[in-house]
Amino acid sequence: SFGIDSLGAMFVIVAGTTYGVGSGSTDLQTLDRWFHVAIVYDAPNDVAIFYLDGNVDKIIAATATPAGNASDFHLGSRTAITGYWDGQIFDAAIWNSALTPLQIKSLALGVDLSSKSFRPSDLSTIPTAYWKMNEGVASGARADSSGNGHNLADNNSDTKVSNGMCDAGVKLAGNASAWLDVADHDDFSFGNGDFSIGGWFKSDNIDNDGMMSKWQTPSVSQLEW
């Protein structure tokens, strides 16, 4: 589970172990704007690297290994039953590799806020899943642009963000009726390998909310990340 705690700090939960809570250079609760966040889980080097707007926010020692399970993937919640994102999401993706600092920077610079358009990116690593969320409709499937077919089911997300990132994105209401998911797949299980997660987010009310997760319920058998 990758999210933001009640103090405005990014965290990740891997196999039941939480990293990053209460620490970081920026209180994300104070950012009344879109921000790009990412985490690189570097398993061989036992570190989790958190990024804000393309820059390193903190580096945390992390040794847990994601435990495979049959949980669905969730966008906009901390688990299937808690921590719902209250705000907007755009251009989110997952990689089964550790992106480099330059690649993370490229992601954060990949959108021109003034013209609401995409800039060319030098990111060569193909995502495992990539959701632009540019359908511009109030509900329906959110297409996976990676080509791997991981289309998100839309559980009552609000209309497109008409004045948001590239005139795209979805708005979630921060409750049990508003989140997106896709069925379990091996592409979302990383074992003892690296993985990276990133996307654009704007919060209306941060309160220990999840941005992405593969964690069905808070029980040992269903903790993955």
C-alpha positions as CSV (number, residue, x, y, z in Angstrom):
1,S,0.0,0.0,0.0
2,F,1.4,3.4,-1.1
3,G,-0.2,6.3,0.6
4,I,0.0,9.5,2.7
5,D,-0.4,9.4,6.4
6,S,-2.3,11.8,8.7
7,L,0.9,14.0,9.1
8,G,1.2,14.4,5.3
9,A,4.1,12.0,4.9
10,M,4.4,9.3,2.2
11,F,4.4,5.7,3.4
12,V,4.5,2.2,1.9
13,I,3.4,-1.0,3.6
14,V,5.1,-4.2,2.4
15,A,4.1,-7.6,3.8
16,G,2.7,-5.9,6.9
17,T,5.7,-3.7,7.6
18,T,5.3,0.1,7.3
19,Y,8.0,2.4,6.0
20,G,8.1,6.2,5.9
21,V,5.3,7.2,8.3
22,G,5.8,10.6,9.9
23,S,9.0,11.5,8.0
24,G,9.7,13.5,4.9
25,S,10.8,16.9,3.9
26,T,7.4,18.1,2.9
27,D,4.0,18.0,4.5
28,L,1.8,17.0,1.6
29,Q,-1.3,18.2,3.5
30,T,-0.2,21.8,2.8
31,L,0.1,21.4,-0.9
32,D,-3.1,22.7,-2.4
33,R,-2.1,21.7,-5.9
34,W,-1.3,18.7,-8.1
35,F,1.9,16.9,-7.1
36,H,3.8,14.0,-8.6
37,V,4.7,11.2,-6.1
38,A,6.7,8.0,-6.6
39,I,8.3,5.2,-4.7
40,V,11.1,3.0,-5.9
41,Y,11.4,-0.2,-3.8
42,D,15.0,-1.3,-4.4
43,A,15.0,-4.9,-3.0
44,P,18.6,-5.9,-3.5
45,N,19.8,-2.8,-1.7
46,D,17.1,-2.9,1.0
47,V,15.9,0.6,0.5
48,A,12.6,2.4,-0.3
49,I,13.2,5.7,-2.1
50,F,10.3,8.3,-2.0
51,Y,10.1,11.1,-4.6
52,L,8.1,14.3,-4.7
53,D,7.9,16.2,-7.9
54,G,10.8,14.3,-9.3
55,N,13.1,14.9,-6.4
56,V,14.2,12.5,-3.6
57,D,12.0,13.2,-0.5
58,K,13.5,10.5,1.7
59,I,15.3,7.2,1.7
60,I,14.2,4.5,4.2
61,A,15.9,1.2,5.0
62,A,13.4,-1.5,3.9
63,T,13.8,-5.3,4.1
64,A,10.3,-6.8,3.7
65,T,9.5,-8.9,0.7
66,P,6.0,-8.6,-0.8
67,A,4.1,-11.8,0.0
68,G,2.1,-13.1,-3.0
69,N,-1.7,-13.3,-2.6
70,A,-4.9,-13.2,-4.6
71,S,-5.9,-9.6,-3.6
72,D,-7.1,-7.3,-6.3
73,F,-5.2,-4.1,-7.2
74,H,-6.8,-0.9,-5.9
75,L,-6.3,2.7,-7.0
76,G,-7.6,5.3,-4.6
77,S,-7.6,3.2,-1.4
78,R,-5.2,1.9,1.3
79,T,-7.0,-1.5,1.5
80,A,-10.2,-2.8,0.1
81,I,-12.0,-1.5,3.1
82,T,-10.1,1.5,4.5
83,G,-8.2,4.7,3.6
84,Y,-10.1,6.0,0.6
85,W,-8.5,8.8,-1.4
86,D,-10.3,12.1,-1.2
87,G,-9.2,14.0,-4.3
88,Q,-8.0,13.6,-7.8
89,I,-5.7,11.1,-9.6
90,F,-4.1,11.3,-13.1
91,D,-1.5,9.4,-15.0
92,A,-0.7,6.6,-12.6
93,A,1.6,3.7,-13.4
94,I,3.5,0.6,-11.9
95,W,6.8,-0.9,-13.0
96,N,8.3,-4.3,-12.0
97,S,11.8,-2.6,-11.9
98,A,13.6,0.1,-10.0
99,L,13.4,3.3,-12.0
100,T,16.4,5.6,-11.9
101,P,16.4,9.1,-10.5
102,L,16.5,10.5,-14.0
103,Q,13.6,8.3,-15.0
104,I,11.5,9.6,-12.1
105,K,12.5,13.2,-13.0
106,S,11.3,12.5,-16.5
107,L,7.9,11.4,-15.2
108,A,7.5,14.5,-13.1
109,L,8.4,16.7,-16.0
110,G,6.3,14.7,-18.5
111,V,3.3,17.0,-18.2
112,D,3.3,20.7,-19.1
113,L,0.9,22.2,-16.5
114,S,0.5,25.5,-18.4
115,S,-0.6,24.0,-21.7
116,K,-2.1,20.8,-20.2
117,S,-0.2,18.6,-22.6
118,F,2.3,15.8,-22.5
119,R,6.0,16.5,-23.2
120,P,8.2,13.9,-24.9
121,S,9.7,11.6,-22.2
122,D,13.0,9.8,-22.2
123,L,11.5,7.0,-20.1
124,S,12.4,3.8,-21.9
125,T,11.1,1.3,-19.3
126,I,7.6,0.1,-20.3
127,P,5.2,0.1,-17.3
128,T,3.5,-3.0,-16.1
129,A,0.3,-1.0,-16.0
130,Y,-0.4,2.6,-17.0
131,W,-3.6,4.5,-16.5
132,K,-3.8,8.0,-18.1
133,M,-7.4,8.4,-17.0
134,N,-8.2,10.6,-20.0
135,E,-11.5,9.1,-20.9
136,G,-13.3,12.3,-19.9
137,V,-16.5,10.5,-18.7
138,A,-18.1,10.2,-15.3
139,S,-17.9,6.4,-15.0
140,G,-16.7,3.3,-16.9
141,A,-13.5,1.4,-17.4
142,R,-10.2,3.3,-17.2
143,A,-8.0,1.9,-19.9
144,D,-4.5,0.5,-19.3
145,S,-2.2,2.2,-21.8
146,S,0.7,-0.3,-21.2
147,G,-0.9,-2.8,-23.5
148,N,-1.1,-5.4,-20.8
149,G,-4.9,-5.2,-20.5
150,H,-5.2,-4.2,-16.8
151,N,-8.2,-1.9,-17.3
152,L,-9.6,-0.5,-14.1
153,A,-13.2,-1.0,-13.1
154,D,-14.7,2.4,-12.0
155,N,-16.5,2.2,-8.7
156,N,-18.5,5.5,-8.8
157,S,-15.6,7.9,-9.4
158,D,-16.7,11.4,-10.2
159,T,-16.6,13.1,-13.6
160,K,-13.3,14.1,-15.3
161,V,-11.3,16.9,-13.8
162,S,-12.1,19.6,-16.4
163,N,-9.5,22.1,-15.1
164,G,-7.0,19.4,-14.0
165,M,-4.0,17.8,-15.5
166,C,-4.3,17.8,-19.3
167,D,-8.1,18.1,-18.9
168,A,-8.1,14.6,-17.6
169,G,-8.1,12.5,-14.4
170,V,-10.7,11.2,-12.0
171,K,-12.1,12.7,-8.8
172,L,-12.7,10.3,-5.9
173,A,-15.0,11.2,-3.0
174,G,-13.0,9.6,-0.2
175,N,-15.5,7.0,0.7
176,A,-16.3,3.3,0.2
177,S,-18.3,4.0,-2.9
178,A,-15.5,5.7,-4.8
179,W,-12.3,3.8,-5.9
180,L,-11.0,1.8,-8.9
181,D,-9.7,-1.8,-9.1
182,V,-8.6,-4.6,-11.3
183,A,-8.4,-8.3,-10.6
184,D,-5.3,-9.9,-9.2
185,H,-2.6,-10.7,-11.7
186,D,1.0,-11.9,-11.6
187,D,2.1,-8.5,-13.0
188,F,1.2,-6.9,-9.6
189,S,3.2,-9.4,-7.5
190,F,6.9,-8.6,-7.3
191,G,8.3,-11.3,-5.0
192,N,11.8,-10.3,-3.9
193,G,12.3,-8.1,-6.9
194,D,12.2,-4.4,-7.4
195,F,9.2,-2.3,-8.2
196,S,8.3,1.3,-8.8
197,I,5.0,3.2,-8.4
198,G,4.2,6.7,-9.5
199,G,1.4,9.2,-10.5
200,W,-0.1,12.6,-10.2
201,F,-2.4,13.3,-7.2
202,K,-4.3,16.2,-5.7
203,S,-5.9,15.8,-2.3
204,D,-8.9,17.5,-0.9
205,N,-8.4,16.0,2.5
206,I,-5.5,13.8,3.5
207,D,-6.2,11.5,6.4
208,N,-4.0,8.3,6.2
209,D,-5.2,7.7,2.7
210,G,-4.0,5.2,0.1
211,M,-3.1,6.0,-3.4
212,M,-2.4,2.4,-4.7
213,S,-2.5,-0.9,-3.0
214,K,-2.6,-4.7,-3.3
215,W,-3.9,-5.5,0.1
216,Q,-7.3,-7.0,0.5
217,T,-7.9,-6.9,4.3
218,P,-5.5,-6.3,7.3
219,S,-4.6,-9.9,7.8
220,V,-1.3,-11.6,7.4
221,S,-2.5,-13.9,4.6
222,Q,-3.5,-10.9,2.5
223,L,-0.7,-8.4,3.0
224,E,1.4,-7.9,-0.2
225,W,2.0,-4.2,-0.7
